[in-house]
């Protein structure tokens, strides 16, 4: 069986990250012959990055053959932006895509060069592969044909994302100067409107008043997004000057590109992961944090409902809103309640048994349901439905 993948590689962008982990897993399948065609980055400022993976993994990624222009295959999978729903030369065409804001926005449609998303989907035969039911609902709301929208979640590599032994964790925390602190972690592009950075900073300012021995690590992606600038702008709106003075010495910002092994260390040294998001397509860091044994605090009602449960997740009460307008679009989001966010951050500090329980249950849950092997099984079921590799579709499996 032959599969052509058109996408991004060697970039710390979520689509490229998903693409590369899926490629590495596909390379393990002896019955598959895969080809990769690199697609142009959408920004001239984006540059290829080496060292994200181990040397052997990078060599394997680079050695994937490029398809000839005339190559036909059992399936073509596109995983880049702008979305391309046109016909391919393969028997089956699939497009990986996400909707964060509950619809396909006008800016995305304009980038695709089409009049409407519904029309573009109806005129082609492409299957949309999206990682959450929240995202699927967004495509259907925008006119996609429901029968051609499949939910396939994202995954983690447990060889990278796992809890550290206590002795190693202690040494690493001492090295970083955080061994006497309770450490919260948040990872992302730091977009305030969708990822709730301002809400997190405001909540952390309250936590610092009550628990001075706390720190917050913020990991941005300065190589491809203005993450640090976004944090500064959000802090000016969310915090008073007095609050700013109190929290700035307790916030650790990491903006440089890290290897996935280095990124895993941030999860491994933290005590809890917190994500008061409003709009996400999946929110992979929440799953990675779970794999590393952290309790996760995340917004209720969004995509993380698909892959979290009460054994390790504390969900922030939220309100579903569809009256938020931006650039002429009416957007959907889940707005987390600020006081409940603060309450849950306080809970994980005070109840150490929660940390111990999450450390045991979270990694086990991920191993059972959300490794890249399991994800690619589901992906292949969509790409080549005549051969069953795993579960044909993904349904939430929340306890």
PALO-952679 format. One line per field, with one value per residue (C-alpha): residue in one letter; z, y, x; residue number from 1; chain. Coordinates in nm, 3 decimals, decimal comma. Layout:
<rs>
rest <- (a	...)
c3 <- (Z	...)
c2 <- (Y	...)
c1 <- (X	...)
nr <- (NUM	...)
kette <- (A	...)
</rs>
This chain:
<rs>
rest <- (x	x	x	x	x	x	x	x	x	x	x	x	x	x	x	x	x	x	x	x	x	x	x	x	x	x	x	x	x	x	x	x	x	x	x	x	x	x	x	x	x	x	x	x	x	x	x	x	x	x	x	x	x	x	x	x	x	x	x	x	x	x	x	x	x	x	x	x	x	x	x	x	x	x	x	x	x	x	x	x	x	x	x	x	x	x	x	x	x	x	x	x	x	x	x	x	x	x	x	x	x	x	x	x	x	x	x	x	x	x	x	x	x	x	x	x	x	x	x	x	x	x	x	x	x	x	x	x	x	x	x	x	x	x	x	x	x	x	x	x	x	x	x	x	x	x	x	x	x	x	x	x	x	x	x	x	x	x	x	x	x	x	x	x	x	x	x	x	x	x	x	x	x	x	x	x	x	x	x	x	x	x	x	x	x	x	x	x	x	x	x	x	x	x	x	x	x	x	x	x	x	x	x	x	x	x	x	x	x	x	x	x	x	x	x	x	x	x	x	x	x	x	x	x	x	x	x	x	x	x	x	x	x	x	x	x	x	x	x	x	x	x	x	x	x	x	x	x	x	x	x	x	x	x	x	x	x	x	x	x	x	x	x	x	x	x	x	x	x	x	x	x	x	x	x	x	x	x	x	x	x	x	x	x	x	x	x	x	x	x	x	x	x	x	x	x	x	x	x	x	x	x	x	x	x	x	x	x	x	x	x	x	x	x	x	x	x	x	x	x	x	x	x	x	x	x	x	x	x	x	x	x	x	x	x	x	x	x	x	x	x	x	x	x	x	x	x	x	x	x	x	x	x	x	x	x	x	x	x	x	x	x	x	x	x	x	x	x	x	x	x	x	x	x	x	x	x	x	x	x	x	x	x	x	x	x	x	x	x	x	x	x	x	x	x	x	x	x	x)
c3 <- (0,000	-0,103	0,070	-0,039	0,237	0,145	0,439	0,654	0,824	1,044	1,195	1,551	1,416	1,537	1,187	1,124	1,465	1,401	1,051	1,163	1,448	1,216	0,948	1,196	1,303	0,941	0,873	1,122	0,908	0,672	0,453	0,381	0,129	0,207	0,008	0,128	-0,063	0,130	0,097	0,121	0,463	0,483	0,614	0,466	0,820	0,901	0,867	0,889	1,229	1,302	1,631	1,715	1,706	1,773	1,495	1,380	1,362	1,163	0,918	0,877	0,808	0,553	0,373	0,294	-0,087	-0,277	-0,508	-0,880	-1,032	-1,200	-0,890	-0,802	-0,461	-0,244	-0,056	-0,040	0,297	0,308	0,634	0,581	0,535	0,355	0,333	-0,012	-0,079	-0,450	-0,613	-0,599	-0,825	-0,552	-0,496	-0,176	-0,067	0,293	0,448	0,809	0,940	1,259	1,353	1,681	1,685	1,599	1,232	0,932	0,947	0,652	0,672	0,621	0,333	0,172	0,213	0,039	-0,257	-0,261	-0,231	0,053	0,249	0,195	-0,181	-0,187	0,012	-0,199	-0,527	-0,428	-0,274	0,011	0,357	0,637	0,919	1,235	1,589	1,804	1,801	1,882	1,562	1,364	1,474	1,342	0,996	0,986	1,103	0,807	0,557	0,536	0,450	0,778	0,609	0,494	0,828	1,040	1,392	1,455	1,778	1,825	2,028	2,216	2,201	2,547	2,496	2,509	2,724	3,052	3,423	3,548	3,842	4,158	4,202	3,846	3,875	4,197	4,039	3,737	3,951	4,162	3,847	3,730	4,070	4,120	4,374	4,654	4,446	4,326	3,948	3,703	3,331	3,013	2,659	2,336	2,097	2,378	2,177	2,438	2,252	2,208	2,473	2,762	2,862	3,026	3,233	3,343	3,442	3,637	3,819	3,891	4,044	4,293	4,362	4,431	4,695	4,878	4,796	4,750	4,676	4,333	3,985	3,637	3,334	3,002	2,690	2,368	2,006	1,917	1,601	1,428	1,642	1,848	2,170	2,407	2,269	2,317	2,683	2,739	2,577	2,775	3,103	3,051	3,016	3,282	3,559	3,760	3,800	4,156	4,039	3,762	4,013	4,229	3,953	3,719	3,935	3,957	3,584	3,376	3,003	2,751	2,393	2,205	2,005	2,209	2,101	2,198	2,462	2,611	2,591	2,780	3,063	3,121	3,184	3,394	3,633	3,665	3,931	3,734	3,383	3,340	3,020	3,056	2,679	2,492	2,150	2,048	1,782	2,016	2,269	2,242	2,539	2,773	2,647	2,668	3,025	3,111	2,967	3,193	3,501	3,568	3,691	3,419	3,472	3,149	3,026	3,031	2,717	2,454	2,265	2,575	2,689	2,426	2,597	2,966	3,269	3,640	3,739	3,634	3,498	3,685	3,448	3,469	3,454	3,134	2,927	2,559	2,364	1,998	2,008	1,981	1,658	1,487	1,134	1,040	1,172	1,450	1,649	1,903	2,219	2,573	2,826	3,150	3,480	3,643	4,005	3,935	3,762	4,075	4,294	4,094	4,096	4,472	4,494	4,320	4,549	4,867	4,782	4,718	4,678	4,351	4,219	4,322	4,167	3,838	3,821	3,830	3,624	3,352	3,184	3,200	3,030	2,750	2,695	2,666	2,420	2,279	2,157	1,799	1,715	1,814	1,639	1,313	1,331	1,330	1,063	0,829	0,883	0,731	0,456	0,344	0,476	0,291	0,537	0,908	1,116	1,436	1,543	1,236	1,399	1,721	1,977	2,314	2,560	2,881	3,195)
c2 <- (0,000	0,339	0,671	1,017	1,275	1,642	1,858	2,046	1,903	2,037	2,316	2,368	2,426	2,201	2,070	1,986	1,822	1,601	1,520	1,413	1,190	1,024	0,976	0,809	0,570	0,492	0,403	0,119	-0,038	-0,292	-0,310	0,065	0,256	0,624	0,925	1,282	1,607	1,916	2,203	2,573	2,735	3,010	3,267	3,365	3,415	3,046	2,850	2,475	2,358	2,064	1,880	1,845	1,466	1,222	1,203	0,864	0,989	1,295	1,078	0,856	1,158	1,302	0,968	0,938	0,942	1,221	1,113	1,173	1,413	1,118	0,898	0,741	0,592	0,439	0,767	1,122	1,297	1,674	1,832	2,198	2,536	2,682	2,380	2,221	2,025	1,966	1,624	1,430	1,157	0,898	0,675	0,864	1,220	1,338	1,675	1,721	2,040	2,207	2,466	2,635	2,892	2,668	2,770	2,796	3,166	3,404	3,447	3,071	3,064	3,359	3,182	2,877	3,094	2,973	3,147	2,932	2,633	2,447	2,488	2,379	2,065	1,979	2,015	1,775	1,431	1,508	1,367	1,612	1,450	1,656	1,571	1,653	1,661	2,033	2,085	1,854	2,056	2,367	2,218	2,099	2,442	2,587	2,360	2,056	1,730	1,537	1,200	1,326	1,458	1,200	1,249	1,104	1,225	1,321	1,119	1,111	0,914	0,752	0,711	1,091	1,194	1,003	1,073	1,093	0,884	1,094	1,113	1,237	1,485	1,626	1,673	1,849	2,078	2,169	2,245	2,480	2,645	2,550	2,268	2,473	2,592	2,460	2,497	2,553	2,508	2,633	2,564	2,721	3,013	3,237	3,376	3,559	3,552	3,172	3,033	3,258	3,384	3,694	3,485	3,263	3,557	3,716	3,390	3,339	3,687	3,584	3,252	3,428	3,643	3,329	3,098	3,293	2,977	2,924	2,972	2,970	2,845	2,978	2,808	3,001	2,954	3,268	3,109	3,118	3,334	3,656	3,464	3,691	4,003	3,837	3,771	4,130	4,268	4,033	4,119	4,493	4,433	4,163	4,288	4,606	4,751	4,615	4,266	4,285	4,356	4,061	3,801	3,893	3,730	3,416	3,371	3,180	3,239	2,998	3,119	2,932	2,617	2,303	1,944	1,725	1,561	1,904	2,001	1,686	1,795	2,102	1,874	1,641	1,914	2,090	2,010	2,090	2,193	2,470	2,569	2,812	2,817	2,960	2,805	2,511	2,242	1,974	2,115	1,858	1,994	1,881	1,525	1,546	1,674	1,384	1,140	1,294	1,236	1,591	1,687	1,908	2,206	2,280	2,440	2,229	2,198	2,216	1,962	1,840	1,676	1,408	1,282	1,377	1,232	1,304	1,076	1,341	1,641	1,928	2,103	2,475	2,562	2,750	2,912	2,839	3,163	3,228	3,606	3,680	3,864	3,907	4,030	3,989	3,632	3,515	3,276	3,002	2,959	2,824	3,100	2,967	3,108	3,303	3,226	2,854	2,861	3,014	2,761	2,467	2,606	2,635	2,279	2,120	2,310	2,200	1,841	1,647	1,323	1,464	1,487	1,131	0,999	1,183	1,052	0,697	0,726	0,978	0,795	0,467	0,629	0,767	0,432	0,262	0,507	0,783	0,668	0,756	0,386	0,385	0,716	0,597	0,280	0,502	0,729	0,437	0,310	0,638	0,658	0,295	0,177	-0,155	-0,272	-0,247	-0,143	-0,040	0,136	0,286	0,614	0,793	0,840	1,005	0,734	0,926	0,729)
c1 <- (0,000	0,131	0,057	0,168	0,196	0,211	0,308	0,557	0,864	1,146	0,938	0,802	0,451	0,170	0,090	0,456	0,487	0,185	0,307	0,654	0,540	0,289	0,556	0,790	0,515	0,422	0,784	0,741	0,468	0,627	0,317	0,333	0,542	0,523	0,635	0,669	0,636	0,746	0,502	0,598	0,588	0,326	0,574	0,910	1,039	0,992	1,313	1,378	1,500	1,727	1,756	1,388	1,421	1,702	1,966	1,837	1,478	1,582	1,775	1,470	1,250	1,494	1,525	1,154	1,139	0,969	0,685	0,715	0,457	0,285	0,282	-0,051	-0,116	-0,383	-0,416	-0,284	-0,278	-0,229	-0,118	-0,034	-0,201	-0,385	-0,613	-0,631	-0,951	-0,889	-0,866	-0,539	-0,402	-0,464	-0,764	-0,846	-0,766	-0,758	-0,680	-0,571	-0,730	-0,851	-1,110	-1,026	-1,306	-1,600	-1,608	-1,379	-1,297	-1,305	-0,928	-0,883	-1,131	-0,953	-0,620	-0,763	-0,861	-1,223	-1,559	-1,686	-1,565	-1,892	-1,866	-1,501	-1,578	-1,883	-1,693	-1,413	-1,389	-1,149	-1,206	-1,132	-0,936	-0,959	-0,841	-1,145	-1,523	-1,511	-1,315	-1,544	-1,846	-1,674	-1,633	-1,994	-2,110	-1,920	-2,092	-1,866	-2,039	-2,055	-2,000	-1,659	-1,532	-1,348	-1,215	-0,869	-0,705	-0,343	-0,094	0,233	0,554	0,585	0,960	0,981	0,686	0,682	0,737	1,095	1,210	1,191	1,569	1,627	1,341	1,485	1,828	1,678	1,462	1,764	1,963	1,687	1,655	1,290	1,320	1,160	0,865	0,532	0,561	0,277	0,343	0,178	0,303	0,180	0,208	0,077	-0,214	-0,419	-0,750	-0,754	-0,519	-0,618	-0,273	-0,418	-0,657	-0,371	-0,152	-0,436	-0,507	-0,138	-0,116	-0,384	-0,210	0,120	-0,051	-0,166	0,124	0,450	0,651	0,499	0,639	0,490	0,683	0,557	0,696	0,640	0,745	0,936	1,079	0,741	0,509	0,550	0,490	0,682	0,516	0,177	0,255	0,366	0,051	-0,170	0,002	-0,053	-0,426	-0,468	-0,238	-0,201	0,147	0,156	0,062	0,319	0,594	0,492	0,471	0,755	1,023	0,812	0,755	1,008	0,975	1,127	1,096	1,366	1,301	1,368	1,405	1,112	1,332	1,410	1,044	0,950	1,179	0,961	0,665	0,878	0,995	0,659	0,399	0,083	-0,018	-0,274	-0,457	-0,751	-0,807	-1,104	-1,051	-0,832	-0,845	-0,705	-0,453	-0,174	0,027	-0,252	-0,209	0,171	0,144	-0,085	0,169	0,433	0,218	0,097	-0,248	-0,396	-0,623	-0,809	-1,128	-1,443	-1,653	-1,380	-1,168	-0,984	-1,309	-1,234	-0,920	-0,924	-1,097	-1,132	-0,844	-0,593	-0,787	-0,950	-1,189	-1,256	-1,625	-1,697	-1,969	-2,018	-2,037	-2,108	-2,136	-1,765	-1,690	-1,356	-1,283	-1,648	-1,677	-1,904	-1,688	-1,757	-1,554	-1,566	-1,497	-1,342	-1,464	-1,184	-1,266	-1,295	-0,955	-0,803	-0,982	-0,845	-0,490	-0,519	-0,655	-0,356	-0,119	-0,292	-0,385	-0,066	-0,263	-0,398	-0,043	0,037	-0,284	-0,227	0,128	-0,007	-0,325	-0,237	0,052	-0,140	-0,441	-0,225	-0,052	-0,390	-0,545	-0,323	0,016	0,112	0,083	-0,282	-0,342	-0,186	-0,398	-0,706	-0,560	-0,493	-0,847	-0,964	-0,703	-0,738	-1,077	-1,065	-0,798	-0,873	-0,571	-0,748	-1,065	-1,239	-1,333	-1,257	-1,528	-1,467	-1,375	-1,419	-1,481)
nr <- (1	2	3	4	5	6	7	8	9	10	11	12	13	14	15	16	17	18	19	20	21	22	23	24	25	26	27	28	29	30	31	32	33	34	35	36	37	38	39	40	41	42	43	44	45	46	47	48	49	50	51	52	53	54	55	56	57	58	59	60	61	62	63	64	65	66	67	68	69	70	71	72	73	74	75	76	77	78	79	80	81	82	83	84	85	86	87	88	89	90	91	92	93	94	95	96	97	98	99	100	101	102	103	104	105	106	107	108	109	110	111	112	113	114	115	116	117	118	119	120	121	122	123	124	125	126	127	128	129	130	131	132	133	134	135	136	137	138	139	140	141	142	143	144	145	146	147	148	149	150	151	152	153	154	155	156	157	158	159	160	161	162	163	164	165	166	167	168	169	170	171	172	173	174	175	176	177	178	179	180	181	182	183	184	185	186	187	188	189	190	191	192	193	194	195	196	197	198	199	200	201	202	203	204	205	206	207	208	209	210	211	212	213	214	215	216	217	218	219	220	221	222	223	224	225	226	227	228	229	230	231	232	233	234	235	236	237	238	239	240	241	242	243	244	245	246	247	248	249	250	251	252	253	254	255	256	257	258	259	260	261	262	263	264	265	266	267	268	269	270	271	272	273	274	275	276	277	278	279	280	281	282	283	284	285	286	287	288	289	290	291	292	293	294	295	296	297	298	299	300	301	302	303	304	305	306	307	308	309	310	311	312	313	314	315	316	317	318	319	320	321	322	323	324	325	326	327	328	329	330	331	332	333	334	335	336	337	338	339	340	341	342	343	344	345	346	347	348	349	350	351	352	353	354	355	356	357	358	359	360	361	362	363	364	365	366	367	368	369	370	371	372	373	374	375	376	377	378	379	380	381	382	383	384	385	386	387	388	389	390	391	392	393	394	395	396	397	398	399)
kette <- (A	A	A	A	A	A	A	A	A	A	A	A	A	A	A	A	A	A	A	A	A	A	A	A	A	A	A	A	A	A	A	A	A	A	A	A	A	A	A	A	A	A	A	A	A	A	A	A	A	A	A	A	A	A	A	A	A	A	A	A	A	A	A	A	A	A	A	A	A	A	A	A	A	A	A	A	A	A	A	A	A	A	A	A	A	A	A	A	A	A	A	A	A	A	A	A	A	A	A	A	A	A	A	A	A	A	A	A	A	A	A	A	A	A	A	A	A	A	A	A	A	A	A	A	A	A	A	A	A	A	A	A	A	A	A	A	A	A	A	A	A	A	A	A	A	A	A	A	A	A	A	A	A	A	A	A	A	A	A	A	A	A	A	A	A	A	A	A	A	A	A	A	A	A	A	A	A	A	A	A	A	A	A	A	A	A	A	A	A	A	A	A	A	A	A	A	A	A	A	A	A	A	A	A	A	A	A	A	A	A	A	A	A	A	A	A	A	A	A	A	A	A	A	A	A	A	A	A	A	A	A	A	A	A	A	A	A	A	A	A	A	A	A	A	A	A	A	A	A	A	A	A	A	A	A	A	A	A	A	A	A	A	A	A	A	A	A	A	A	A	A	A	A	A	A	A	A	A	A	A	A	A	A	A	A	A	A	A	A	A	A	A	A	A	A	A	A	A	A	A	A	A	A	A	A	A	A	A	A	A	A	A	A	A	A	A	A	A	A	A	A	A	A	A	A	A	A	A	A	A	A	A	A	A	A	A	A	A	A	A	A	A	A	A	A	A	A	A	A	A	A	A	A	A	A	A	A	A	A	A	A	A	A	A	A	A	A	A	A	A	A	A	A	A	A	A	A	A	A	A	A	A	A	A	A	A	A	A	A	A	A	A	A	A	A	A	A	A	A)
</rs>
